[in-house]
Amino acid sequence: MFLFQRPQIILGPPGTGKTTTLMNIIEDLLEKGIKPDEIGFISFTKRAAIEARDKARARFNFTADDMPYFRTIHSLSFRQLGLTRQQIMQHSHYQELCDFIGLEMNGKVKPDDGTFVGLAKGDKLRFVEGLARIRCIDLKQQWEEVDDDDIGWYELDHYHRSLLEYKQEVGLYDYTDMLDLMTKSGYVPRLRALLIDEAQDLSQLQWRVVKRLMGGADEVFIAGDDDQAIFRWAGADVDYFIELDGDVKVLDQSYRIPETVHRLSSKLIHKVGNRRVKEFKPAAHKGQVEWHTDPEHIDMAEGTWLLLARNTYMLKDLIEICHREGYAYECNDHSPKKSEAMTAIRQWERLRKGSSISVELVRIIYSYMSRTKVKHGFKELRQVTEEELSMKVLQDKYGLLTNEPWFEALDRISYDEREYFLAATRQGESLSGDSRIRISTIHGAKGAEADNVLLMTDIANRTTEESDDETRVFYVGLTRAKQNLHIITPRTARYFDL
């Protein structure tokens, strides 16, 4: 329960325009004479904070300097504490610590919120130790709740004590330290209005920072949707958000979810025991829900697609389908279209059409050519001072021996890549710009949408089938669809029953 003013709680089911609603609130505040630097917009993820800042800049003609308090909670804490980058623990510091105490570590930090993910022993200890702190519970309690035989209590406690000693010795803070310091000593800005987005994903420690910020604000707006709370595993305290007292407004019209998808997803989410009940209407179009036994049976040659699976290892099959068919796809921000080989292809075809390109791009092209296509090219290019080189200049002066199409000239491109790019060309796919198919875990696609969604129902052995949290995960998966939802029936003994 908050000790300060009563907040206004905005519940935004999928596709109901939560961000637009928050922008409208900001517009109303500005019309009242409130300045942009008197408004705080705090979000759980960097993506949401940047999106809000960009929309405010476009809509209200602001600059980034006009909006100093449009930030993530970590970024705001960093700013208000007056810290410098040199005072923050980096990956190299954790690696040094783990090397010293004899632990393997190969994971990485998620840039949005500082969550650490990895599979090595050091990765797991670091994650569990941090989880206890952001949940504000005892380390022993957190260890008892973790279902991992690979983590022993004594080694976890030893890691925790070693980390404390290391940070004190080198004078550094980690992401969680920043939040903890902000709850105690960070300067709280005086704000006329404070808007909190993605509130269902906040941890208990982040809620404590929010409560301090509320103490310096005249008005408070807290937006989120507990039905889309899928990060409890990373410390999110959705129950706190559900029990939060305030004046509640439900956005009751979805502009994304078609009628058929709305019917199925509503039936699913009503299975959740502890939730804020919220009714909302679907979009005007009917849409379509289809069931398939295999993703191979689905024609994805046109339109935008979101291919979703519960666990990361399941994405491999989806990638293989897209690769074989020549669909323009990306997965985890990686795409064949963004590869160096694709750069070589594009630039080679530019040369063949009469354009000139930079020396750096020529070097990339030459790296995909054998000696039968280009001779002594790199040696001469080291001395080149011209900014742009044409096909004729390369043939006359820099060892180029061919003018063939890319699939013949660039003969050092791997067979797999060559076959994919040829298949994509046959499909009529654009080999520039954004990919129309995105492959992702359900967690990675939160906030995303597409005309067509393909959803795998299989789950890993370690995933709990019947739980409110798992129901929310698949609810998020279902509600990404703007037009058509394609559900793949289980192919293993472990699956989520829709």
Salt bridges, closest charged atoms under 4 A:
GLU27 OE1 - ARG59 NH2 2.43
GLU38 OE1 - ARG192 NH1 3.90
GLU51 OE1 - ARG47 NH1 3.70
GLU51 OE2 - LYS55 NZ 3.26
GLU129 OE2 - ARG133 NE 3.27
GLU129 OE2 - HIS160 ND1 2.87
GLU145 OE1 - ARG135 NH1 2.75
ASP148 OD2 - LYS124 NZ 3.32
ASP150 OD1 - LYS121 NZ 3.87
ASP150 OD2 - LYS124 NZ 3.50
GLU155 OE1 - LYS121 NZ 3.24
ASP157 OD2 - ARG161 NE 2.83
ASP174 OD2 - ARG133 NH2 2.55
ASP174 OD2 - LYS167 NZ 3.06
ASP177 OD1 - ARG133 NH1 3.01
ASP177 OD2 - LYS167 NZ 2.76
ASP180 OD2 - LYS184 NZ 3.00
ASP197 OD1 - LYS18 NZ 2.59
GLU198 OE2 - ARG47 NH2 3.07
ASP201 OD2 - LYS446 NZ 3.30
ASP218 OD1 - ARG190 NH2 2.65
ASP218 OD2 - ARG192 NE 3.42
ASP225 OD1 - LYS278 NZ 3.45
ASP226 OD1 - LYS278 NZ 2.97
ASP227 OD2 - ARG275 NH2 2.74
ASP227 OD2 - LYS278 NZ 3.05
ASP239 OD2 - ARG232 NH1 3.27
ASP245 OD2 - ARG6 NH1 2.92
ASP247 OD1 - ARG6 NE 2.73
ASP252 OD2 - LYS281 NZ 3.85
GLU259 OE2 - ARG263 NH2 2.91
GLU279 OE2 - HIS270 NE2 3.60
GLU290 OE1 - HIS292 NE2 3.55
GLU290 OE1 - HIS486 ND1 3.79
ASP294 OD2 - ARG491 NH1 3.87
GLU296 OE1 - ARG324 NH2 2.56
ASP317 OD2 - ARG491 NH2 3.46
GLU330 OE1 - LYS338 NZ 3.86
GLU349 OE1 - ARG352 NH1 3.15
GLU380 OE2 - HIS376 ND1 3.14
GLU386 OE2 - LYS397 NZ 3.41
ASP396 OD2 - LYS392 NZ 2.73
GLU404 OE1 - LYS373 NZ 2.72
ASP416 OD2 - HIS323 NE2 3.15
GLU429 OE2 - ARG436 NH2 2.65
GLU449 OE1 - ARG256 NE 2.89
GLU449 OE2 - LYS482 NZ 3.87
ASP451 OD1 - LYS482 NZ 3.88
GLU465 OE2 - ARG494 NH1 2.38
ASP469 OD2 - ARG232 NE 2.76
ASP469 OD1 - ARG472 NH1 3.13
GLU470 OE2 - ARG310 NE 2.48
